[in-house]
Amino acid sequence: MERKEQLLSKFKSTRKTTEDICQPLQIEDYVAQPDQDISPPKWHLAHTSWFFEKVVAEAFIKNYKPRHKDYNYLFNSYYNTFGDRTDRMNRGNLSRPTVEEVYVYRKQIDKVIIDYLSGKVNEEALDLIELGINHEQQHQELLITDIKYILGTNPLFPVYKVTEDYNLGRFPKSRYDDYIDVHEGVYEIGFEGTGFHFDNEEKKHKVYLQPYRFMDRLITNCEFLEFIKDKGYKRPEFWLSDGWEWVQKNKIRSPLYWHLIDKRFHEYTLLGGLEKMNPDAPVTHISYYEADAYARWKGKRLMTEAEWETAAAKFCSELDRNFANFQDNTIYHPIVRKESSMQMIGDTWEWTQSAYLPYPYYNAPEGAVGEYNAKFMSNQMVLRGGSCATPKNHFRLSYRNFFQPEKRWQFTGIRLAEYI
């Protein structure tokens, strides 16, 4: 199958998956925006369509006219190249266009791209269609986490989707501390090859690593609870200065979605609503500040991104790769690990202690595509590993996610490390 046919198939399946994620929603859920970091589902549906229209249709289809003259202003996210846009915090105020109109717009853009792929297409256009597909997969993950925030901050704690198969994995407890050693040496990280990757993964380059060891699993809810019981949120010696200010200002006392009811913590999950916290599941929805403070409390540290990629490349088994808990499982929550899995892939993104910076030899492309990653290389920390909301075929070991250190609405977790 030639590349054009492969992309056509993936385009169709990706667009369908986005709408499948929204299918359980009520009409009122589509427009809610309880926080400026959260985008309404309706906006995600429109923005991902606008991206294909702007980057592909307008650039490569002769005499193409945008379907709606105002959508460039309404659904541009952060591309200064494409002009003015509505403020991010005001996306929830867009009661018009309606949800129905946005779905019509999606169908229009679907037809435009599918018709275009049926004819002669140059490689540059194919590259941008592939970027658009992966861009939409990123928004699928954001959709899931934004929907969770919309429903999880509702005092009724509604279930996103009722399912008979919901199970977070009741496997044997595995809270022992077992570390894996990595020898001192020069290693290579970064992307090399011909498959899709984002520009911030380029190029493969050498890094020198001191000898270190890393925990062969993620930190669990039960373990993080011990930090809380030891007054970890009230002891400034464990916190970075900015983190301590964040904790005090926002009165943070536990991970997002934890609720203390009758002296026992409950946790909001998409498929279970508000339920008793599973002590053996990986802790999630924590900020970099919390992850770093927990590591200091344990006398450990977080891994660097170079350490994480090196360890994943050396030790992730085929079992980890094939049976990782990604979006495709439709569990939308980290599960208790199987004894044979280190959970380095899927379940939760792992905070690293690495700032998000360009790799050696990195050059941002010109124009809007150059704004995709390069403009965010400031005041953000790198996360690795993917999560239960990440599409499986979207992930690579070289994948670099990044967020500001206080953000925690994504499925984020902790893995400890130390120098030998």
MIROPA-672441 format. One record per residue (C-alpha): residue number from 1; residue in three letters; x, y, z. Coordinates in Angstrom, 1 decimal. Example, Ala and Ser with C-alpha at 12.3 -4.5 7.8 and 13.67 -1.06 7.14 Angstrom:
<atoms>
ATOM   i  aa   east  north     up
ATOM   1 ala   12.3   -4.5    7.8
ATOM   2 ser   13.7   -1.1    7.1
</atoms>
This chain:
<atoms>
ATOM   i  aa   east  north     up
ATOM   1 met    0.0    0.0    0.0
ATOM   2 glu    1.5    3.3   -1.0
ATOM   3 arg    1.9    6.2    1.4
ATOM   4 lys   -1.2    8.1    0.1
ATOM   5 glu   -3.5    5.2    0.7
ATOM   6 gln   -2.0    4.6    4.2
ATOM   7 leu   -2.6    8.2    5.1
ATOM   8 leu   -6.2    8.1    3.7
ATOM   9 ser   -7.0    5.1    5.9
ATOM  10 lys   -5.4    6.6    9.0
ATOM  11 phe   -7.1    9.9    8.4
ATOM  12 lys  -10.5    8.3    8.3
ATOM  13 ser   -9.9    6.2   11.4
ATOM  14 thr   -8.4    9.1   13.4
ATOM  15 arg  -11.3   11.4   12.5
ATOM  16 lys  -13.8    8.7   13.6
ATOM  17 thr  -12.0    8.1   16.9
ATOM  18 thr  -12.2   11.7   17.8
ATOM  19 glu  -16.0   11.6   17.4
ATOM  20 asp  -16.2    8.3   19.2
ATOM  21 ile  -14.6    9.9   22.2
ATOM  22 cys  -17.3   12.6   22.2
ATOM  23 gln  -20.2   10.2   21.6
ATOM  24 pro  -21.0    9.6   25.3
ATOM  25 leu  -21.3   13.3   26.0
ATOM  26 gln  -24.5   15.2   26.6
ATOM  27 ile  -25.0   18.3   24.5
ATOM  28 glu  -24.3   20.6   27.5
ATOM  29 asp  -20.9   18.9   28.0
ATOM  30 tyr  -19.6   20.1   24.6
ATOM  31 val  -19.4   23.8   25.6
ATOM  32 ala  -18.2   23.7   29.3
ATOM  33 gln  -14.9   25.3   30.1
ATOM  34 pro  -14.3   25.2   33.9
ATOM  35 asp  -10.7   26.3   33.7
ATOM  36 gln   -8.6   28.3   31.1
ATOM  37 asp   -6.4   25.2   30.6
ATOM  38 ile   -9.5   23.2   29.5
ATOM  39 ser  -10.9   23.5   26.0
ATOM  40 pro  -14.5   22.6   25.4
ATOM  41 pro  -15.0   19.4   23.4
ATOM  42 lys  -16.8   21.4   20.7
ATOM  43 trp  -13.7   23.5   20.3
ATOM  44 his  -11.5   20.5   19.9
ATOM  45 leu  -13.8   19.1   17.2
ATOM  46 ala  -13.7   22.4   15.2
ATOM  47 his  -10.0   23.2   15.8
ATOM  48 thr   -8.7   19.9   14.5
ATOM  49 ser  -10.8   20.4   11.3
ATOM  50 trp   -9.6   24.0   10.9
ATOM  51 phe   -6.0   22.7   11.1
ATOM  52 phe   -6.6   20.5    8.0
ATOM  53 glu   -8.4   23.2    6.2
ATOM  54 lys   -5.8   25.9    6.9
ATOM  55 val   -2.6   23.9    6.6
ATOM  56 val   -3.6   21.6    3.7
ATOM  57 ala   -6.7   22.8    1.9
ATOM  58 glu   -5.9   26.5    1.7
ATOM  59 ala   -2.2   25.8    0.9
ATOM  60 phe   -2.6   23.1   -1.8
ATOM  61 ile   -6.0   23.1   -3.3
ATOM  62 lys   -6.3   25.6   -6.2
ATOM  63 asn   -9.0   28.3   -5.7
ATOM  64 tyr  -10.0   26.8   -2.3
ATOM  65 lys  -12.3   29.0   -0.3
ATOM  66 pro  -12.7   28.5    3.5
ATOM  67 arg  -16.0   27.1    4.5
ATOM  68 his  -16.7   29.8    7.1
ATOM  69 lys  -14.9   33.2    7.1
ATOM  70 asp  -14.9   33.6   10.9
ATOM  71 tyr  -13.5   30.1   11.8
ATOM  72 asn   -9.9   31.2   11.4
ATOM  73 tyr  -10.4   33.6   14.3
ATOM  74 leu  -12.6   31.3   16.4
ATOM  75 phe  -10.6   28.1   16.1
ATOM  76 asn   -7.0   29.1   15.6
ATOM  77 ser   -5.1   27.9   18.8
ATOM  78 tyr   -1.8   29.7   19.0
ATOM  79 tyr   -0.5   30.2   15.4
ATOM  80 asn    0.5   33.9   15.1
ATOM  81 thr    1.3   33.2   11.5
ATOM  82 phe   -2.4   32.8   10.8
ATOM  83 gly   -3.5   36.0   12.5
ATOM  84 asp   -5.6   37.0   15.4
ATOM  85 arg   -7.6   34.5   17.5
ATOM  86 thr  -10.1   34.4   20.3
ATOM  87 asp   -8.6   34.3   23.8
ATOM  88 arg   -8.1   30.8   25.1
ATOM  89 met  -10.1   31.5   28.3
ATOM  90 asn  -13.1   32.5   26.1
ATOM  91 arg  -13.5   29.3   24.2
ATOM  92 gly  -16.3   28.3   26.5
ATOM  93 asn  -18.2   31.4   25.6
ATOM  94 leu  -18.6   30.3   22.0
ATOM  95 ser  -22.2   29.1   22.1
ATOM  96 arg  -22.3   29.6   18.4
ATOM  97 pro  -21.5   27.9   16.0
ATOM  98 thr  -23.6   25.1   17.5
ATOM  99 val  -22.4   21.6   18.1
ATOM 100 glu  -24.5   20.5   15.1
ATOM 101 glu  -22.8   23.1   12.9
ATOM 102 val  -19.4   22.0   14.0
ATOM 103 tyr  -20.1   18.4   13.1
ATOM 104 val  -21.3   19.6    9.7
ATOM 105 tyr  -18.0   21.5    9.4
ATOM 106 arg  -16.1   18.3   10.2
ATOM 107 lys  -17.9   16.4    7.5
ATOM 108 gln  -17.1   19.1    5.0
ATOM 109 ile  -13.4   19.0    5.8
ATOM 110 asp  -13.4   15.2    5.8
ATOM 111 lys  -14.8   15.3    2.2
ATOM 112 val  -12.2   18.0    1.2
ATOM 113 ile   -9.2   16.0    2.4
ATOM 114 ile  -10.5   12.6    1.2
ATOM 115 asp  -11.3   14.1   -2.3
ATOM 116 tyr   -7.8   15.7   -2.4
ATOM 117 leu   -6.1   12.4   -1.5
ATOM 118 ser   -7.9   10.7   -4.4
ATOM 119 gly   -6.0   12.8   -6.8
ATOM 120 lys   -2.3   13.8   -7.4
ATOM 121 val   -0.7   14.9   -4.1
ATOM 122 asn    2.9   16.1   -3.6
ATOM 123 glu    5.1   14.9   -0.8
ATOM 124 glu    4.9   18.2    1.1
ATOM 125 ala    1.1   18.0    1.3
ATOM 126 leu    1.3   14.3    2.4
ATOM 127 asp    3.8   15.4    5.2
ATOM 128 leu    1.3   18.0    6.4
ATOM 129 ile   -1.7   15.6    6.3
ATOM 130 glu    0.4   13.2    8.4
ATOM 131 leu    1.2   16.0   10.8
ATOM 132 gly   -2.5   16.9   10.9
ATOM 133 ile   -3.4   13.3   11.8
ATOM 134 asn   -0.9   13.2   14.6
ATOM 135 his   -2.0   16.7   15.7
ATOM 136 glu   -5.6   15.3   16.0
ATOM 137 gln   -4.3   12.4   18.0
ATOM 138 gln   -2.7   14.8   20.4
ATOM 139 his   -6.1   16.5   20.7
ATOM 140 gln   -7.8   13.1   21.4
ATOM 141 glu   -5.6   12.9   24.5
ATOM 142 leu   -6.5   16.4   25.4
ATOM 143 leu  -10.2   15.7   24.8
ATOM 144 ile  -10.1   12.8   27.2
ATOM 145 thr   -8.4   14.8   29.9
ATOM 146 asp  -10.5   17.9   29.3
ATOM 147 ile  -13.7   15.8   29.5
ATOM 148 lys  -12.5   14.3   32.8
ATOM 149 tyr  -11.9   17.8   34.2
ATOM 150 ile  -15.3   19.0   33.0
ATOM 151 leu  -17.1   16.0   34.6
ATOM 152 gly  -14.7   15.5   37.6
ATOM 153 thr  -15.2   19.1   38.8
ATOM 154 asn  -19.0   18.7   38.6
ATOM 155 pro  -20.3   18.2   42.1
ATOM 156 leu  -22.5   15.3   40.8
ATOM 157 phe  -19.3   13.4   39.6
ATOM 158 pro  -21.1   12.0   36.6
ATOM 159 val  -19.8    8.9   34.9
ATOM 160 tyr  -18.5    9.6   31.4
ATOM 161 lys  -19.6    6.2   29.9
ATOM 162 val  -21.2    3.2   31.6
ATOM 163 thr  -19.5    0.0   30.8
ATOM 164 glu  -19.8   -3.5   32.1
ATOM 165 asp  -16.1   -4.2   31.5
ATOM 166 tyr  -14.7   -1.5   33.7
ATOM 167 asn  -11.7   -2.9   35.6
ATOM 168 leu   -8.6   -1.2   36.8
ATOM 169 gly   -6.7   -4.5   37.0
ATOM 170 arg   -6.8   -6.4   40.3
ATOM 171 phe   -3.4   -8.0   40.2
ATOM 172 pro   -1.2   -8.9   43.2
ATOM 173 lys    0.3   -6.0   45.1
ATOM 174 ser    3.7   -5.0   44.0
ATOM 175 arg    4.9   -2.1   46.2
ATOM 176 tyr    8.4   -3.5   46.8
ATOM 177 asp   11.3   -1.3   45.9
ATOM 178 asp   13.3   -2.9   43.1
ATOM 179 tyr   15.8   -0.8   41.1
ATOM 180 ile   17.5   -1.5   37.8
ATOM 181 asp   21.1   -0.3   37.3
ATOM 182 val   22.3    1.5   34.2
ATOM 183 his   26.0    1.7   33.7
ATOM 184 glu   28.0    4.9   33.1
ATOM 185 gly   28.5    5.6   29.5
ATOM 186 val   27.7    7.5   26.3
ATOM 187 tyr   24.3    6.7   24.9
ATOM 188 glu   22.2    7.9   22.0
ATOM 189 ile   18.7    9.4   22.2
ATOM 190 gly   16.4   11.1   19.8
ATOM 191 phe   14.6   10.0   16.6
ATOM 192 glu   16.4    8.4   13.7
ATOM 193 gly   14.5    6.8   10.8
ATOM 194 thr   11.8    7.4    8.2
ATOM 195 gly    8.6    7.1   10.3
ATOM 196 phe    6.6   10.0   11.6
ATOM 197 his    8.0   12.1   14.4
ATOM 198 phe    7.7   15.6   15.6
ATOM 199 asp   10.6   18.0   14.9
ATOM 200 asn   11.5   18.4   18.6
ATOM 201 glu   12.6   14.7   18.6
ATOM 202 glu   15.4   15.4   16.1
ATOM 203 lys   18.2   14.4   15.8
ATOM 204 lys   19.7   11.3   17.3
ATOM 205 his   22.6   12.5   19.4
ATOM 206 lys   25.0   11.3   22.1
ATOM 207 val   24.6   11.9   25.8
ATOM 208 tyr   26.9   11.0   28.6
ATOM 209 leu   25.1    9.5   31.7
ATOM 210 gln   26.5    9.0   35.1
ATOM 211 pro   25.7    5.5   36.6
ATOM 212 tyr   22.2    5.5   37.9
ATOM 213 arg   19.4    3.2   38.9
ATOM 214 phe   15.7    3.6   38.4
ATOM 215 met   12.6    2.0   40.0
ATOM 216 asp   11.1   -0.7   37.9
ATOM 217 arg    7.5    0.5   38.5
ATOM 218 leu    5.5    3.6   39.0
ATOM 219 ile    4.7    5.1   42.5
ATOM 220 thr    1.3    4.0   43.8
ATOM 221 asn   -1.6    5.8   45.4
ATOM 222 cys   -0.8    4.0   48.7
ATOM 223 glu    2.8    5.2   48.7
ATOM 224 phe    1.8    8.8   47.9
ATOM 225 leu   -0.7    8.6   50.7
ATOM 226 glu    2.2    8.0   53.1
ATOM 227 phe    3.7   11.3   51.9
ATOM 228 ile    0.4   13.1   52.7
ATOM 229 lys    0.2   11.4   56.2
ATOM 230 asp    3.7   12.6   56.9
ATOM 231 lys    2.5   16.2   56.3
ATOM 232 gly    4.4   16.3   53.0
ATOM 233 tyr    2.3   19.1   51.7
ATOM 234 lys    3.0   21.2   54.8
ATOM 235 arg    6.8   20.7   55.0
ATOM 236 pro    8.7   23.4   52.9
ATOM 237 glu   12.0   21.5   53.0
ATOM 238 phe   10.8   19.1   50.3
ATOM 239 trp    9.5   21.8   47.9
ATOM 240 leu   11.1   24.0   45.2
ATOM 241 ser   10.5   27.6   46.0
ATOM 242 asp    7.9   28.1   43.1
ATOM 243 gly    6.3   24.8   44.1
ATOM 244 trp    5.9   25.8   47.8
ATOM 245 glu    4.3   29.1   46.7
ATOM 246 trp    2.0   27.2   44.4
ATOM 247 val    1.0   24.8   47.2
ATOM 248 gln    0.3   27.6   49.6
ATOM 249 lys   -1.5   29.9   47.1
ATOM 250 asn   -3.8   27.1   45.8
ATOM 251 lys   -4.2   25.2   49.1
ATOM 252 ile   -3.1   21.9   47.5
ATOM 253 arg   -3.3   19.0   49.8
ATOM 254 ser   -3.6   15.9   47.6
ATOM 255 pro   -3.6   14.9   43.9
ATOM 256 leu   -6.3   16.3   41.6
ATOM 257 tyr   -9.5   14.3   41.8
ATOM 258 trp   -8.8   12.9   45.3
ATOM 259 his  -11.6   13.6   47.8
ATOM 260 leu  -11.5   12.8   51.5
ATOM 261 ile  -14.8   11.4   52.5
ATOM 262 asp  -15.4    9.8   56.0
ATOM 263 lys  -11.7    9.7   56.6
ATOM 264 arg  -11.0    7.8   53.4
ATOM 265 phe   -9.8    9.1   50.1
ATOM 266 his  -12.0    8.6   47.0
ATOM 267 glu  -11.0    9.3   43.5
ATOM 268 tyr  -12.9   10.4   40.4
ATOM 269 thr  -12.5    8.2   37.4
ATOM 270 leu  -14.2    8.5   34.0
ATOM 271 leu  -15.7    5.0   34.0
ATOM 272 gly  -16.4    4.6   37.7
ATOM 273 gly  -17.3    8.1   38.8
ATOM 274 leu  -16.4    8.9   42.4
ATOM 275 glu  -15.1    5.6   43.9
ATOM 276 lys  -12.8    4.4   46.7
ATOM 277 met   -9.2    5.0   45.7
ATOM 278 asn   -7.4    1.9   44.5
ATOM 279 pro   -4.3    1.8   46.7
ATOM 280 asp   -2.2   -0.3   44.3
ATOM 281 ala   -2.9    1.8   41.1
ATOM 282 pro   -0.3    4.3   40.0
ATOM 283 val   -0.8    7.7   41.5
ATOM 284 thr   -1.8   10.2   38.7
ATOM 285 his   -2.9   13.8   38.1
ATOM 286 ile    0.0   15.3   40.0
ATOM 287 ser    2.2   18.3   39.1
ATOM 288 tyr    5.9   18.3   38.6
ATOM 289 tyr    6.2   20.1   41.9
ATOM 290 glu    4.4   17.3   43.7
ATOM 291 ala    6.4   14.6   41.9
ATOM 292 asp    9.7   16.4   42.8
ATOM 293 ala    8.6   16.9   46.4
ATOM 294 tyr    7.7   13.3   46.8
ATOM 295 ala   11.1   12.2   45.3
ATOM 296 arg   12.9   14.5   47.8
ATOM 297 trp   10.8   13.1   50.7
ATOM 298 lys   12.0    9.6   49.7
ATOM 299 gly   15.6   10.7   49.4
ATOM 300 lys   15.5   10.0   45.6
ATOM 301 arg   15.0   12.1   42.5
ATOM 302 leu   13.2   12.0   39.2
ATOM 303 met   14.9   10.6   36.0
ATOM 304 thr   16.2   12.9   33.3
ATOM 305 glu   14.7   12.5   29.9
ATOM 306 ala   17.9   11.1   28.6
ATOM 307 glu   18.0    8.5   31.4
ATOM 308 trp   14.3    7.6   30.7
ATOM 309 glu   14.8    7.1   27.0
ATOM 310 thr   18.0    5.1   27.5
ATOM 311 ala   16.3    2.9   30.2
ATOM 312 ala   13.2    2.4   28.0
ATOM 313 ala   15.3    1.4   25.0
ATOM 314 lys   17.3   -1.1   27.0
ATOM 315 phe   14.7   -2.7   29.3
ATOM 316 cys   11.2   -2.3   27.8
ATOM 317 ser   10.1   -5.8   26.7
ATOM 318 glu    7.8   -6.7   23.9
ATOM 319 leu    5.2   -7.3   26.7
ATOM 320 asp    5.5   -3.7   27.7
ATOM 321 arg    5.1   -2.6   24.1
ATOM 322 asn    2.2   -4.9   23.1
ATOM 323 phe    0.1   -4.8   26.3
ATOM 324 ala    0.7   -1.3   27.5
ATOM 325 asn   -2.4    0.6   28.8
ATOM 326 phe   -3.0    3.1   26.0
ATOM 327 gln   -6.1    5.0   24.9
ATOM 328 asp   -7.1    2.0   22.7
ATOM 329 asn   -8.0    0.0   25.9
ATOM 330 thr  -10.7    2.6   26.6
ATOM 331 ile  -10.1    2.3   30.4
ATOM 332 tyr   -8.9    5.9   30.6
ATOM 333 his   -7.1    5.3   33.9
ATOM 334 pro   -3.8    3.8   35.0
ATOM 335 ile   -4.2    0.2   36.1
ATOM 336 val   -2.4   -2.0   38.7
ATOM 337 arg    0.6   -3.4   36.9
ATOM 338 lys    1.2   -7.0   35.9
ATOM 339 glu    4.2   -8.4   37.6
ATOM 340 ser    6.1   -8.7   34.3
ATOM 341 ser    5.5   -5.0   33.3
ATOM 342 met    7.5   -1.9   34.3
ATOM 343 gln    4.7    0.3   33.0
ATOM 344 met    7.3    2.6   31.3
ATOM 345 ile    4.9    2.8   28.3
ATOM 346 gly    1.3    3.9   28.8
ATOM 347 asp   -0.7    4.4   32.0
ATOM 348 thr    0.9    7.7   33.1
ATOM 349 trp    3.2   10.3   31.6
ATOM 350 glu    6.3   10.4   33.8
ATOM 351 trp    7.6   13.7   34.9
ATOM 352 thr   11.4   14.1   34.3
ATOM 353 gln   13.7   16.6   35.9
ATOM 354 ser   14.6   17.9   32.4
ATOM 355 ala   13.6   21.3   31.1
ATOM 356 tyr   12.0   21.3   27.6
ATOM 357 leu   14.9   22.6   25.4
ATOM 358 pro   16.0   22.0   21.8
ATOM 359 tyr   18.2   19.1   21.0
ATOM 360 pro   21.6   19.7   19.3
ATOM 361 tyr   21.2   20.5   15.6
ATOM 362 tyr   17.5   21.3   16.0
ATOM 363 asn   16.2   23.9   13.5
ATOM 364 ala   12.6   25.0   13.7
ATOM 365 pro   10.8   24.9   10.3
ATOM 366 glu    9.7   28.2    8.8
ATOM 367 gly    6.1   29.4    9.1
ATOM 368 ala    3.2   28.0   11.2
ATOM 369 val    4.7   24.5   11.4
ATOM 370 gly    7.7   26.0   13.2
ATOM 371 glu    5.4   27.3   15.8
ATOM 372 tyr    4.2   23.8   16.6
ATOM 373 asn    6.9   23.0   19.1
ATOM 374 ala    9.7   25.5   19.1
ATOM 375 lys    7.9   28.5   20.7
ATOM 376 phe    7.2   26.4   23.9
ATOM 377 met   10.8   25.7   24.7
ATOM 378 ser   10.7   27.8   27.9
ATOM 379 asn    9.4   27.3   31.4
ATOM 380 gln    8.2   23.7   30.7
ATOM 381 met    9.3   20.3   31.9
ATOM 382 val    9.5   17.1   29.8
ATOM 383 leu    7.3   14.1   30.4
ATOM 384 arg    8.0   10.7   28.9
ATOM 385 gly    6.2    7.4   28.3
ATOM 386 gly    2.7    8.1   27.1
ATOM 387 ser   -0.5    7.5   29.1
ATOM 388 cys   -3.8    5.7   29.2
ATOM 389 ala   -5.2    8.6   27.0
ATOM 390 thr   -2.4    8.4   24.4
ATOM 391 pro   -3.3    6.5   21.1
ATOM 392 lys   -1.0    3.5   20.9
ATOM 393 asn    0.1    4.1   17.2
ATOM 394 his    0.9    7.7   18.1
ATOM 395 phe    3.6    6.9   20.6
ATOM 396 arg    7.4    6.4   20.2
ATOM 397 leu   10.2    6.0   22.8
ATOM 398 ser   11.6    9.3   21.5
ATOM 399 tyr    8.3   11.1   22.0
ATOM 400 arg    8.7   14.3   24.1
ATOM 401 asn    5.7   15.7   25.9
ATOM 402 phe    6.0   18.9   27.9
ATOM 403 phe    3.9   21.0   30.3
ATOM 404 gln    4.4   23.8   32.8
ATOM 405 pro    5.4   22.4   36.3
ATOM 406 glu    2.1   23.2   38.0
ATOM 407 lys   -0.1   21.4   35.4
ATOM 408 arg   -1.8   18.2   36.6
ATOM 409 trp   -5.0   17.6   34.6
ATOM 410 gln   -3.1   15.2   32.3
ATOM 411 phe   -2.4   11.6   33.4
ATOM 412 thr    0.9   12.3   35.0
ATOM 413 gly    2.9   10.1   37.5
ATOM 414 ile    6.2    9.4   39.2
ATOM 415 arg    9.1    7.0   38.8
ATOM 416 leu   12.1    7.4   41.2
ATOM 417 ala   15.8    7.3   40.4
ATOM 418 glu   19.1    7.8   42.1
ATOM 419 tyr   22.8    8.0   41.2
ATOM 420 ile   24.9    4.9   42.0
</atoms>
